[in-house]
Amino acid sequence: MFRDIFRIVCLLLLPAIFACSQGGSDPYGFLLDGRNETYLPIYSLAGKNNSGAAIEASLTQLILYSKSTVYCSFYDVTSPGVLDALLLKKAGGVDVRIGLSGRAAQSTGYEALSGALTTTGRDRQLWISDSSGENDLNLCVGDKTRIWLSTVPPMPDRLAGEAAYSAYIQSGEDDIARKFSTELDLVTHGSFGPNKQKLDRRNYWLISDASIGVYFDPAENTLTSFLLPRIADAKQSVQIYSSEFYSNSRDGSGFRKQGDIAFEFAKSSIPSPSVVGTFHAFRAEDPAAKDENGTDFETYWNIDTTHTDPNSLYYLFRKGKDVRIYPYGNANGMNFVLIDAGTRNPQLYVASHPISGDAESKTDGVFLVLEYGPWVLDFADFFARLQALSVIPPAASGDSASGREVVISELMWMGAVRRDGSSSPYEYVELYNNSDRVINLTDWKLECGA
């Protein structure tokens, strides 16, 4: 699976290398027209061995290859390499248009781009979302043929700090690029969230004989009209990864019931779902979705708040489902559901937006259907890696092993040693980690006393 990371870097960088070495003759020039059948995925784990650099490189190369247009949508963009590429193409006369989340209005990326792209008038080139929802649509289309998509925006901290999926797509079939281009045309002309109409176009295409489905929320209502009806089809296994999982119901009820995705998964006994979520997903509260018993969540976390609205990850945990916590990520990003991965009829759904009611009412995002066998196997392997790096849900206070505490005194309970080498039977150090990230103690040196 992770060989694809090497492939994408090679395929995207070799044209430039050969062009220089052969006096401008580019033997890989067929990639530049954006029509060679190509699907190059990247699966990135968070932390030290992340593939964020490969995700950033694939986006940067797409921008640099573009000769006429670059239309992009991001939650935010702060990567220096991506910003430089966008500004370079703008200076070279390429039509560059970008739509950003409302949260990006004060960012360094917006400041850099606003110096070159117009931000006012009917033909502005840089838009900020005016929707009350998030813009989780991280897409770029170059020359209306090459497609880059990602569950994580081009921001160095998020590229390195959370699990992510990204893909570079080319196809000789115009309609798939046209659908992405039309969506970005709406975003880069100021249409976000509920103001963006549903695209009246087909949703499935073939890339090298592999089927890919593409939907855009909130207009296409993928959770209730597409994902929800397919939960009952599960025969052997359900695997869920979520960075933000709320109720998709917007009726204000304090009870999850039929029609709620978490409820449907919870009542499924064959198979019972395996769930991996970020600490953020387990800890975050959705003000629009109350738990069945409002006091449970408050008691568990010992929080004094005026409301006790939980989330669906905690709901599934309390229902006794196999829930584990991936100790990275403090914001929404990748979400995917893999059904019956080991059968002849697998289902795989990947979203850049949260599993929530907002995804169908005001939050922009892309929802992919990837049921081709090798893609399913890659995601099954990806899920196994995420699960292997996960822990059981943390305790409320953080003072138990499940809270991922590191207690140095337990490692040397027979006594400590002073700096001068003499023994000290009473000195110890306790370090508690209640954050959503792993603390790496490699090469640490702790000294106690004089």
C-alpha positions in Angstrom: 0.0 0.0 0.0 2.6 2.5 1.1 4.6 1.8 -2.1 2.0 4.2 -3.7 3.6 7.0 -1.8 6.9 6.3 -3.6 5.1 6.0 -6.9 3.3 9.3 -6.6 6.5 11.2 -5.8 8.4 9.5 -8.6 5.6 10.1 -11.2 5.2 13.7 -10.3 8.9 14.6 -10.0 10.5 12.6 -12.8 9.0 14.8 -15.6 10.7 17.8 -14.2 14.0 16.0 -13.7 14.0 14.5 -17.2 13.0 17.9 -18.7 16.1 19.5 -17.2 18.5 16.6 -18.1 17.3 16.4 -21.8 17.3 20.1 -22.6 13.5 20.5 -22.1 12.4 17.2 -23.8 10.0 15.6 -21.4 9.4 11.8 -22.0 6.7 11.9 -19.4 4.8 14.8 -21.1 1.7 12.6 -21.4 1.1 13.3 -17.8 0.9 17.0 -18.4 -2.3 16.8 -20.5 -4.1 15.3 -17.4 -5.8 12.6 -19.4 -3.7 9.5 -18.8 -5.7 7.1 -16.5 -4.2 7.7 -13.1 -5.2 7.1 -9.5 -2.4 7.6 -7.0 -3.5 7.4 -3.4 -1.6 8.3 -0.3 -2.3 7.0 3.2 -0.7 8.9 6.0 -0.4 8.0 9.6 0.1 10.8 12.1 3.4 11.5 13.9 7.0 10.7 13.1 6.3 8.5 10.1 3.6 10.6 8.5 3.3 11.0 4.7 2.3 14.7 4.8 5.2 15.7 2.7 4.0 13.4 -0.1 0.5 14.8 0.1 1.9 18.3 -0.1 4.2 17.4 -3.0 1.4 15.9 -5.1 -0.6 19.2 -4.7 2.4 21.4 -5.4 3.2 19.4 -8.6 -0.4 19.6 -9.8 -0.3 23.4 -9.4 3.1 23.7 -11.1 1.9 21.6 -14.1 -1.1 23.8 -14.7 -1.0 26.0 -17.7 -4.3 27.8 -17.8 -6.4 27.3 -14.6 -6.0 26.3 -11.0 -9.2 26.2 -9.0 -8.9 25.2 -5.3 -10.9 24.9 -2.1 -9.2 24.5 1.3 -10.1 24.6 4.9 -7.0 26.7 5.0 -3.6 26.8 3.3 -0.4 27.7 5.2 2.1 25.4 3.6 4.9 27.6 2.2 5.5 25.3 -0.8 1.9 25.3 -1.8 1.6 29.1 -1.3 4.7 29.7 -3.4 3.4 27.5 -6.2 0.0 29.3 -6.3 1.7 32.7 -6.3 4.1 31.6 -9.0 1.3 30.4 -11.3 -0.6 33.6 -10.7 2.4 35.7 -11.6 2.7 33.6 -14.8 -0.8 34.5 -16.0 -2.6 31.4 -14.9 -6.2 31.9 -13.7 -5.9 31.1 -10.0 -9.1 31.0 -7.8 -9.4 29.8 -4.2 -12.1 29.4 -1.7 -11.3 29.1 2.0 -13.2 28.4 5.3 -14.3 31.4 7.3 -11.7 30.4 10.0 -8.9 31.1 7.5 -9.7 34.8 7.2 -7.0 35.7 9.8 -4.4 33.1 8.7 -1.0 33.7 7.3 -2.1 31.9 4.1 -4.9 34.3 3.5 -2.6 37.2 4.1 -0.1 35.9 1.5 -2.7 35.1 -1.1 -4.7 38.3 -0.7 -1.6 40.3 -1.8 -1.9 38.7 -5.3 -5.5 37.6 -5.6 -8.4 40.0 -5.7 -10.7 39.8 -2.7 -13.5 42.1 -3.7 -15.7 42.7 -6.7 -17.8 40.4 -8.9 -14.7 38.7 -10.3 -12.8 38.2 -7.1 -10.3 35.4 -7.0 -10.0 34.7 -3.3 -13.2 33.9 -1.4 -13.9 33.3 2.3 -16.9 31.1 3.2 -19.9 33.0 4.6 -21.6 29.7 5.6 -22.1 28.8 9.3 -20.6 25.4 8.5 -17.0 24.5 7.9 -15.3 24.2 4.6 -13.9 20.7 4.7 -13.6 20.6 0.9 -9.8 20.2 0.2 -9.6 20.0 -3.6 -7.7 21.4 -6.5 -8.3 20.9 -10.2 -5.6 22.0 -12.7 -6.5 22.8 -16.3 -9.9 21.2 -15.6 -8.3 17.8 -16.0 -6.0 17.0 -13.1 -7.6 16.4 -9.7 -6.1 16.5 -6.2 -8.1 15.7 -3.1 -7.4 15.2 0.5 -9.0 14.8 3.9 -6.4 17.2 5.4 -5.7 20.8 4.3 -2.3 21.9 3.2 -1.2 23.1 6.7 2.1 21.7 8.0 0.8 21.0 11.5 -2.2 19.0 10.3 -0.3 17.2 7.5 2.1 15.9 10.2 -0.3 15.6 13.1 -3.3 13.6 11.9 -4.1 10.5 9.9 -5.1 11.3 6.3 -6.1 10.1 2.9 -5.2 11.9 -0.3 -5.4 11.0 -4.0 -4.2 12.4 -7.4 -6.6 11.5 -10.2 -6.5 11.8 -14.0 -8.9 10.4 -16.5 -9.5 10.4 -20.2 -13.2 10.6 -19.3 -14.1 14.3 -19.2 -17.1 14.1 -16.9 -15.3 13.2 -13.7 -13.0 16.2 -14.0 -15.9 18.3 -15.1 -17.8 17.5 -11.9 -14.9 18.5 -9.7 -14.3 21.6 -11.8 -18.0 22.6 -11.6 -18.0 22.2 -7.8 -14.9 24.3 -7.5 -16.3 26.9 -9.9 -19.2 27.3 -7.4 -16.9 27.6 -4.4 -14.5 30.0 -6.1 -17.4 32.2 -7.0 -18.6 32.4 -3.4 -21.1 29.6 -3.1 -20.6 27.6 0.1 -22.7 25.4 2.3 -26.5 25.6 1.8 -26.0 28.2 -0.9 -24.4 25.7 -3.2 -26.9 23.8 -5.4 -26.8 20.1 -6.1 -24.9 19.2 -9.3 -27.2 17.5 -11.8 -24.5 15.2 -13.1 -23.6 11.5 -12.9 -21.8 10.3 -9.8 -19.8 7.2 -11.0 -16.8 6.9 -13.4 -14.2 4.3 -14.4 -10.5 4.9 -13.8 -8.5 2.1 -15.4 -11.6 -0.2 -15.1 -12.0 0.7 -11.4 -15.3 2.4 -10.3 -15.2 5.6 -8.3 -18.2 7.4 -6.9 -18.0 11.2 -6.1 -20.6 13.2 -4.1 -20.5 16.7 -2.7 -22.2 17.7 0.6 -24.2 19.3 1.9 -26.3 19.3 -1.3 -26.2 15.6 -2.0 -27.2 14.3 1.5 -24.8 11.4 1.4 -25.2 10.2 5.0 -29.0 9.7 5.2 -29.7 9.0 1.6 -26.6 6.9 0.8 -24.6 5.6 3.8 -27.5 4.9 6.2 -29.5 2.5 4.0 -26.3 0.4 3.4 -25.5 -0.3 7.1 -28.1 -3.1 7.1 -26.2 -4.7 4.2 -23.3 -5.6 6.4 -22.8 -9.4 6.7 -19.3 -9.9 8.1 -17.5 -6.8 9.3 -17.9 -3.1 9.9 -14.8 -0.9 10.4 -15.1 2.8 11.1 -12.5 5.5 11.5 -13.7 8.9 12.6 -12.1 12.2 13.5 -15.5 13.7 14.3 -18.7 11.6 14.8 -22.0 13.3 15.8 -25.6 12.5 15.4 -26.9 13.1 11.9 -30.4 13.8 13.3 -31.3 17.5 13.6 -34.6 17.1 15.5 -33.2 18.1 18.9 -34.2 14.8 20.5 -32.2 13.6 23.5 -32.5 10.0 22.2 -30.7 8.4 19.3 -33.3 6.4 17.4 -33.9 4.8 14.0 -32.4 6.9 11.3 -29.3 7.9 13.3 -26.1 6.4 12.0 -24.6 5.6 15.4 -27.9 4.0 16.5 -28.0 1.8 13.4 -24.4 0.7 14.0 -25.1 0.1 17.7 -28.0 -2.2 17.2 -26.1 -4.3 14.7 -24.9 -7.4 16.5 -23.8 -9.3 13.4 -21.4 -7.8 12.8 -20.6 -5.5 15.7 -18.6 -2.6 14.5 -14.9 -2.0 15.2 -14.4 1.7 15.7 -11.2 3.9 15.8 -11.6 7.5 16.6 -9.4 10.4 17.5 -9.3 11.7 21.1 -10.9 14.9 19.8 -13.8 12.8 18.4 -14.3 11.0 21.7 -14.1 14.2 23.8 -15.9 16.8 21.6 -19.5 17.7 22.3 -22.1 18.3 19.7 -24.6 20.9 20.9 -27.2 19.6 18.5 -27.2 16.0 19.7 -27.9 15.1 23.3 -27.1 11.7 24.8 -29.8 9.3 25.9 -28.9 10.1 29.6 -27.6 13.6 29.9 -25.9 13.0 33.2 -23.7 10.2 31.9 -21.4 12.3 29.9 -21.0 15.0 32.5 -20.3 12.4 35.3 -17.8 10.6 33.1 -15.7 13.7 32.4 -16.5 15.5 35.6 -17.3 18.7 33.7 -19.4 21.5 35.1 -21.3 22.7 32.0 -24.7 24.0 31.3 -25.2 21.2 28.7 -24.1 17.6 28.5 -24.2 16.9 24.8 -22.0 13.9 23.9 -20.9 12.5 20.6 -21.6 9.3 18.7 -18.1 7.8 19.4 -18.8 8.0 23.1 -22.3 6.7 22.5 -21.0 3.6 20.8 -18.4 3.1 23.6 -21.0 3.3 26.3 -23.1 0.7 24.3 -20.2 -1.7 24.7 -18.9 -1.6 21.1 -15.2 -2.1 20.3 -14.1 1.6 20.4 -10.4 2.5 20.4 -8.7 5.9 20.5 -6.1 7.1 18.0 -4.0 9.5 20.1 -3.5 12.1 17.4 -5.6 14.8 15.8 -7.4 17.7 17.4 -9.7 18.7 14.6 -12.0 17.1 12.1 -10.4 15.4 9.1 -10.7 11.9 7.6 -13.8 9.7 8.2 -14.3 6.4 6.5 -16.6 3.3 6.8 -15.5 -0.1 5.5 -18.1 -2.8 5.3 -17.4 -6.5 4.6 -13.8 -5.9 3.5 -13.1 -9.6 3.3 -16.0 -10.5 1.1 -16.7 -10.4 -2.6 -19.1 -7.4 -2.1 -17.2 -4.9 0.0 -18.3 -1.3 0.5 -16.0 1.6 1.2 -17.1 5.2 1.9 -14.6 8.0 2.6 -15.5 11.5 3.7 -13.6 14.7 4.2 -16.3 16.1 6.5 -17.6 14.9 9.8 -20.3 12.2 10.2 -22.9 14.7 11.5 -26.1 16.6 10.6 -24.0 19.6 9.6 -22.6 17.5 6.7 -26.1 17.6 5.2 -27.1 21.1 6.1 -24.1 23.5 6.0 -20.7 21.9 5.9 -18.9 21.5 2.6 -17.1 18.2 1.9 -16.5 15.4 -0.5 -17.9 11.9 -0.1 -16.2 9.1 -2.1 -17.3 5.5 -2.9 -14.3 3.3 -3.5 -15.4 -0.3 -3.9 -12.6 -1.5 -6.2 -11.0 -4.6 -4.6 -7.4 -3.3 -4.3 -8.6 0.0 -2.9 -10.6 -1.8 -0.3 -7.6 -3.9 0.7 -5.5 -0.8 1.0 -8.0 0.8 3.4 -8.4 -2.4 5.4 -4.6 -2.4 5.9 -4.7 1.3 6.7 -7.4 0.6 9.3 -5.4 -2.2 10.8 -2.4 0.2 11.2 -4.6 2.9 12.8 -6.1 0.3 15.2 -2.7 -1.0 16.1 -1.6 2.4 17.2 -4.7 3.1 19.2 -5.5 2.7 22.9 -8.6 2.0 24.9 -10.7 5.1 25.7 -9.0 7.2 28.4 -10.3 7.5 31.9 -11.8 10.8 33.1 -9.1 11.8 35.4 -6.1 10.6 33.5 -4.7 8.8 36.6 -4.9 5.2 35.3 -3.2 3.2 32.7 -6.0 3.7 30.2 -5.4 7.4 30.5 -1.9 6.8 28.9 -0.1 8.1 32.0 3.6 7.6 32.3 4.6 7.1 36.0 8.3 7.1 36.3 8.1 6.2 40.0 6.5 2.8 39.1 9.5 2.0 37.0 11.9 2.5 39.9 9.6 1.8 42.9 12.5 0.2 44.8 14.0 3.7 45.1 15.8 6.3 43.0 19.4 7.4 42.5 20.8 10.9 43.2 23.0 12.7 40.8 26.0 11.9 42.9 25.2 8.2 42.7 23.9 7.8 46.3 20.5 6.1 46.8 17.3 8.0 47.4 14.4 5.9 48.7 11.7 8.6 48.4 12.3 10.8 45.3 10.1 10.1 42.2 8.6 11.8 39.2 5.1 11.4 37.9 4.1 12.5 34.4 0.5 12.5 33.3 -0.5 13.0 29.7 -4.1 14.1 29.3 -3.6 15.7 25.9 -4.7 14.2 22.6 -1.2 13.5 21.5 1.5 10.9 22.4 4.4 12.2 24.5 7.7 10.7 23.3 10.1 10.2 26.1 13.0 9.1 24.0 16.3 10.7 25.1 14.7 12.4 28.1 16.8 12.6 31.2 15.1 13.2 34.5 17.0 14.3 37.6 15.6 14.5 41.1 17.0 16.4 44.1 20.4 18.0 44.6 
